[in-house]
């Protein structure tokens, strides 16, 4: 779970967008953008503001009323959060009793997609009388995890919501949604924070943690992690927590090119693959006479032919589709290391 998910305080760039979103009058909003910009946090803050008993245009939800408290403890009767069971468990949103019972008894594995049964419950929720206030809200995250059946089940209610029902959908893959879903929502593309703004937030976020762990990272070190995260501050915080010195980040491209994975051997496969994709991306950019995004140009090995990089890029994309499968991590790492050396022609 990233640091934007507490719903009680938003980074300044999300707060600005919340103020603008509160002025929209449509019944459905679609928040989209690259991963790590705070889609879920902004969606929850917007739902919280819609349900608040004393919202303000500048702040959003008041944070003090009974409605705000009910959202904060995940028990608001007029808020339905529709998300995969894996995320519901991670974020602390209660599952329905039948599903929870099956998971507890190991009869059902928590799903990574939004099941049609849960979507039908959201539709049924829309028919109930409001318990308090003037609004009911359905929050869908990540909206791209709706499968075809789930999306079609939700479509009619999204198109013609009964009573004072509002929707907020959030995703980092808007292209994966059905066009019919997208067309029924007011689209909002999330804004990128300014570098100084992101650095200031990152410094504040690590302050409490590092006070207990030792010397806090310098602004230059945090800037390294922010670049490594492609400008996404919550991803930068995740990278900073890996325990890898910021100075080592710049050494990783040369290490990987030599087949030395010592520094990242304990990383999860998805994190290792993310590193390879960033390395491949930056080498492709340099080969095309551009500026790298994730590494300093001086830290990168000499790029091979662009055709070889494109082939490697396609293989990494294919690997990303199955990276969460329970493969043998050691064998997977060995295969990736060999392929990286071959792609970079340094074996």
C-alpha positions as CSV (number, residue, x, y, z in Angstrom):
1,X,0.0,0.0,0.0
2,X,1.5,3.4,-0.9
3,X,1.6,6.4,1.3
4,X,-1.2,8.2,-0.4
5,X,-3.8,5.8,0.9
6,X,-4.7,7.1,4.3
7,X,-7.5,9.3,3.0
8,X,-6.9,11.8,5.8
9,X,-4.2,14.0,4.2
10,X,-3.3,14.4,0.6
11,X,-0.1,15.6,-1.0
12,X,-0.6,19.2,-2.3
13,X,-0.8,18.2,-6.0
14,X,-3.6,15.8,-5.2
15,X,-5.4,18.3,-3.0
16,X,-5.4,20.8,-5.8
17,X,-7.1,18.2,-8.1
18,X,-9.6,17.4,-5.3
19,X,-10.7,21.0,-5.2
20,X,-11.3,21.0,-9.0
21,X,-13.1,17.7,-9.0
22,X,-15.6,18.8,-6.4
23,X,-16.8,21.4,-8.8
24,X,-17.8,18.8,-11.4
25,X,-21.5,18.0,-11.5
26,X,-21.5,14.7,-13.3
27,X,-22.5,11.5,-11.6
28,X,-19.4,9.6,-12.6
29,X,-15.7,10.5,-12.7
30,X,-12.9,8.4,-14.2
31,X,-9.5,9.2,-12.7
32,X,-6.6,7.9,-14.8
33,X,-2.9,8.2,-15.3
34,X,0.4,6.3,-15.0
35,X,0.8,4.1,-11.9
36,X,1.9,5.8,-8.7
37,X,0.2,9.2,-9.1
38,X,-2.4,8.6,-6.4
39,X,-5.5,7.4,-8.2
40,X,-6.9,5.5,-5.3
41,X,-6.1,8.2,-2.7
42,X,-7.8,10.8,-4.8
43,X,-10.8,8.6,-5.5
44,X,-11.2,7.9,-1.8
45,X,-10.8,11.6,-0.9
46,X,-13.4,12.5,-3.5
47,X,-15.9,9.9,-2.2
48,X,-15.2,11.1,1.3
49,X,-16.0,14.7,0.3
50,X,-19.2,13.7,-1.5
51,X,-20.4,11.9,1.7
52,X,-19.2,14.5,4.2
53,X,-21.8,16.4,6.3
54,X,-19.8,19.7,6.1
55,X,-17.5,19.7,3.1
56,X,-15.7,22.8,2.0
57,X,-14.6,23.7,-1.6
58,X,-11.0,24.4,-0.4
59,X,-10.5,21.3,1.8
60,X,-13.0,18.7,0.8
61,X,-14.2,16.5,3.6
62,X,-14.2,18.1,7.0
63,X,-12.6,15.1,8.7
64,X,-14.6,15.6,11.9
65,X,-18.2,14.5,11.2
66,X,-19.7,11.1,11.7
67,X,-19.7,10.4,8.0
68,X,-15.9,11.1,7.6
69,X,-15.2,8.8,10.6
70,X,-17.3,6.1,9.0
71,X,-15.3,6.3,5.8
72,X,-12.1,6.3,7.7
73,X,-12.9,3.1,9.6
74,X,-14.4,1.5,6.4
75,X,-17.9,1.1,7.7
76,X,-19.9,3.9,5.9
77,X,-23.3,2.4,4.8
78,X,-23.6,4.7,1.8
79,X,-20.1,3.8,0.3
80,X,-19.5,0.7,-1.7
81,X,-15.9,0.0,-2.6
82,X,-15.6,-2.4,-5.5
83,X,-12.1,-3.8,-5.9
84,X,-10.3,-7.2,-6.2
85,X,-10.3,-9.3,-3.0
86,X,-6.5,-9.1,-2.8
87,X,-6.7,-5.3,-2.6
88,X,-9.7,-5.3,-0.3
89,X,-7.7,-7.3,2.2
90,X,-4.6,-5.2,1.7
91,X,-6.5,-1.9,2.2
92,X,-8.7,-3.2,5.0
93,X,-12.1,-3.0,3.2
94,X,-14.5,-5.7,4.5
95,X,-15.6,-8.5,2.1
96,X,-19.1,-9.9,2.1
97,X,-19.6,-12.7,4.7
98,X,-19.8,-15.5,2.2
99,X,-16.6,-14.6,0.3
100,X,-14.7,-14.0,3.6
101,X,-15.9,-17.4,4.9
102,X,-14.7,-19.2,1.8
103,X,-11.3,-17.5,1.9
104,X,-11.0,-18.3,5.6
105,X,-11.8,-21.9,4.9
106,X,-9.3,-22.0,2.0
107,X,-12.1,-22.8,-0.4
108,X,-11.5,-19.6,-2.4
109,X,-8.2,-17.8,-3.2
110,X,-8.5,-14.0,-3.1
111,X,-8.9,-12.8,-6.6
112,X,-6.8,-10.2,-8.4
113,X,-9.8,-9.2,-10.6
114,X,-13.2,-7.8,-9.7
115,X,-15.6,-10.7,-9.7
116,X,-19.0,-10.5,-11.3
117,X,-20.7,-11.5,-8.0
118,X,-19.1,-8.4,-6.3
119,X,-20.3,-6.2,-9.1
120,X,-23.8,-7.5,-8.7
121,X,-23.6,-6.5,-5.1
122,X,-22.6,-3.0,-6.1
123,X,-25.7,-2.9,-8.4
124,X,-27.9,-4.1,-5.6
125,X,-26.4,-1.5,-3.3
126,X,-27.4,1.2,-5.7
127,X,-31.1,0.2,-5.2
128,X,-31.0,0.6,-1.4
129,X,-32.3,3.7,0.3
130,X,-29.7,6.0,1.6
131,X,-28.8,5.5,5.3
132,X,-27.6,9.1,5.9
133,X,-27.0,12.3,3.9
134,X,-28.0,13.0,0.3
135,X,-25.6,10.8,-1.6
136,X,-24.4,7.3,-2.1
137,X,-21.1,6.4,-3.7
138,X,-19.6,3.5,-5.6
139,X,-15.8,3.6,-5.8
140,X,-14.2,1.2,-8.3
141,X,-10.4,0.6,-8.2
142,X,-8.6,-0.4,-10.2
143,X,-11.3,-0.1,-12.8
144,X,-9.3,-2.0,-15.4
145,X,-9.6,-5.1,-13.2
146,X,-13.3,-5.4,-14.2
147,X,-13.5,-8.4,-16.5
148,X,-15.9,-8.3,-19.5
149,X,-18.8,-9.8,-17.5
150,X,-18.3,-7.5,-14.5
151,X,-18.0,-4.4,-16.7
152,X,-21.2,-5.2,-18.6
153,X,-23.0,-5.9,-15.3
154,X,-22.0,-2.4,-14.0
155,X,-22.7,-0.6,-17.3
156,X,-26.5,-0.1,-17.0
157,X,-26.3,1.3,-13.5
158,X,-23.4,3.6,-14.5
159,X,-25.4,4.8,-17.5
160,X,-28.7,5.4,-15.5
161,X,-27.9,5.6,-11.8
162,X,-30.9,5.5,-9.5
163,X,-31.4,8.4,-7.2
164,X,-28.5,10.4,-5.8
165,X,-25.8,7.8,-6.7
166,X,-22.3,8.8,-7.8
167,X,-19.4,6.8,-9.2
168,X,-15.7,7.4,-9.0
169,X,-13.6,5.0,-11.0
170,X,-9.8,5.0,-10.8
171,X,-7.2,3.2,-13.0
172,X,-3.7,3.4,-14.3
173,X,-4.8,1.6,-17.5
174,X,-7.8,3.6,-18.9
175,X,-7.2,2.0,-22.3
176,X,-8.1,-1.4,-20.9
177,X,-11.6,-0.2,-20.0
178,X,-14.6,-0.8,-22.2
179,X,-15.2,2.3,-24.4
180,X,-18.8,2.2,-23.2
181,X,-17.6,2.6,-19.6
182,X,-15.2,5.4,-20.4
183,X,-17.9,7.3,-22.4
184,X,-20.2,7.4,-19.4
185,X,-17.7,9.1,-17.1
186,X,-16.1,12.6,-16.9
187,X,-12.4,11.9,-17.5
188,X,-9.7,13.4,-15.3
189,X,-6.1,12.8,-16.1
190,X,-4.0,13.0,-12.9
191,X,-1.3,15.7,-12.8
192,X,2.4,15.0,-12.2
193,X,3.8,16.8,-9.2
194,X,6.6,19.3,-9.7
195,X,10.0,17.9,-8.8
196,X,10.5,20.3,-5.8
197,X,7.0,19.5,-4.6
198,X,7.6,15.8,-4.9
199,X,10.9,16.1,-3.1
200,X,9.4,18.1,-0.3
201,X,6.7,15.4,0.2
202,X,9.3,12.6,0.0
203,X,11.5,14.3,2.7
204,X,8.4,14.6,5.0
205,X,7.4,11.0,4.4
206,X,10.8,9.5,5.3
207,X,11.4,11.8,8.2
208,X,9.6,9.7,10.8
209,X,10.8,6.4,9.6
210,X,14.5,7.4,9.3
211,X,14.4,9.1,12.7
212,X,14.2,5.6,14.1
213,X,16.4,3.8,11.6
214,X,19.4,6.2,11.6
215,X,20.7,9.1,9.5
216,X,18.0,10.4,7.1
217,X,18.7,10.4,3.4
218,X,20.0,13.6,1.9
219,X,18.0,15.6,-0.6
220,X,20.4,14.5,-3.3
221,X,19.8,10.8,-2.3
222,X,16.0,11.4,-2.4
223,X,16.4,13.0,-5.8
224,X,18.1,9.9,-7.0
225,X,15.2,7.7,-5.9
226,X,12.7,10.2,-7.4
227,X,14.5,9.8,-10.8
228,X,14.6,6.1,-10.3
229,X,10.9,6.1,-9.9
230,X,10.3,8.2,-13.0
231,X,9.1,11.2,-11.0
232,X,6.5,9.2,-9.0
233,X,7.0,10.1,-5.3
234,X,5.2,7.1,-3.7
235,X,7.3,4.7,-5.9
236,X,10.4,6.7,-4.8
237,X,9.5,6.0,-1.2
238,X,9.1,2.3,-1.9
239,X,12.5,2.2,-3.5
240,X,14.1,4.1,-0.6
241,X,12.6,1.4,1.7
242,X,14.4,-1.4,-0.1
243,X,17.5,-0.8,1.9
244,X,19.7,-0.2,-1.2
245,X,22.0,2.9,-0.9
246,X,21.0,5.5,-3.4
247,X,24.6,5.5,-4.6
248,X,24.3,1.9,-5.7
249,X,21.3,2.6,-7.9
250,X,23.6,4.2,-10.5
251,X,25.9,1.2,-10.5
252,X,23.1,-1.4,-11.2
253,X,23.1,-1.0,-15.0
254,X,26.8,-2.0,-15.2
255,X,26.3,-4.8,-12.7
256,X,23.3,-6.2,-14.6
257,X,25.3,-5.9,-17.9
258,X,28.0,-8.1,-16.3
259,X,25.5,-10.6,-14.9
260,X,26.1,-9.4,-11.3
261,X,22.8,-9.5,-9.5
262,X,24.2,-9.5,-5.9
263,X,22.6,-6.2,-4.9
264,X,19.1,-7.2,-6.1
265,X,19.2,-10.9,-5.5
266,X,16.7,-10.6,-2.7
267,X,14.2,-8.4,-4.6
268,X,10.9,-9.8,-5.6
269,X,10.7,-10.9,-9.3
270,X,8.3,-8.0,-10.1
271,X,10.8,-5.5,-8.7
272,X,13.7,-7.1,-10.6
273,X,11.7,-7.0,-13.8
274,X,10.9,-3.4,-13.2
275,X,14.6,-2.6,-13.0
276,X,15.2,-4.4,-16.3
277,X,12.4,-2.6,-18.0
278,X,13.7,0.8,-16.8
279,X,17.2,-0.1,-18.0
280,X,15.9,-1.2,-21.4
281,X,13.8,1.9,-21.7
282,X,16.7,4.3,-21.0
283,X,19.1,2.4,-23.4
284,X,16.4,2.6,-26.1
285,X,16.1,6.4,-25.5
286,X,19.8,6.9,-25.7
287,X,20.0,4.8,-28.9
288,X,17.4,7.2,-30.3
289,X,19.4,10.3,-29.2
290,X,17.2,11.1,-26.3
291,X,17.7,11.7,-22.6
292,X,17.3,8.8,-20.1
293,X,14.5,8.9,-17.5
294,X,15.5,6.5,-14.7
295,X,19.3,6.6,-14.7
296,X,22.0,9.2,-15.3
297,X,23.4,8.9,-18.8
298,X,26.9,8.4,-17.4
299,X,25.7,5.3,-15.4
300,X,24.5,3.4,-18.4
301,X,26.5,0.9,-20.5
302,X,26.9,1.6,-24.2
303,X,23.6,0.7,-25.9
304,X,23.5,-2.1,-28.4
305,X,21.7,-1.9,-31.7
306,X,18.2,-0.5,-31.4
307,X,16.8,-3.7,-33.0
308,X,18.3,-5.8,-30.3
309,X,16.9,-3.5,-27.6
310,X,13.4,-3.7,-29.2
311,X,13.5,-7.5,-29.2
312,X,14.6,-7.4,-25.5
313,X,11.8,-4.9,-24.7
314,X,9.2,-7.2,-26.2
315,X,10.5,-10.2,-24.2
316,X,10.3,-8.1,-21.0
317,X,6.7,-7.1,-21.8
318,X,5.8,-10.7,-22.3
319,X,7.5,-11.6,-19.0
320,X,5.5,-8.9,-17.2
321,X,2.2,-10.6,-18.1
322,X,3.2,-13.7,-16.1
323,X,5.6,-12.3,-13.5
324,X,3.1,-12.9,-10.7
325,X,2.9,-16.7,-11.4
326,X,4.5,-18.9,-8.8
327,X,7.7,-19.7,-10.8
328,X,10.9,-20.7,-9.2
329,X,12.4,-17.3,-8.3
330,X,16.0,-18.5,-8.6
331,X,15.6,-20.0,-12.0
332,X,13.6,-17.0,-13.2
333,X,16.4,-14.7,-12.0
334,X,19.1,-16.8,-13.7
335,X,17.1,-16.7,-17.0
336,X,16.6,-12.9,-16.8
337,X,20.3,-12.3,-15.9
338,X,21.5,-14.4,-18.9
339,X,19.1,-12.7,-21.3
340,X,20.2,-9.2,-20.0
341,X,23.8,-10.0,-20.7
342,X,23.0,-11.3,-24.1
343,X,20.9,-8.2,-24.9
344,X,23.7,-5.9,-23.8
345,X,26.3,-8.0,-25.7
346,X,28.7,-8.2,-22.7
347,X,28.7,-11.9,-22.1
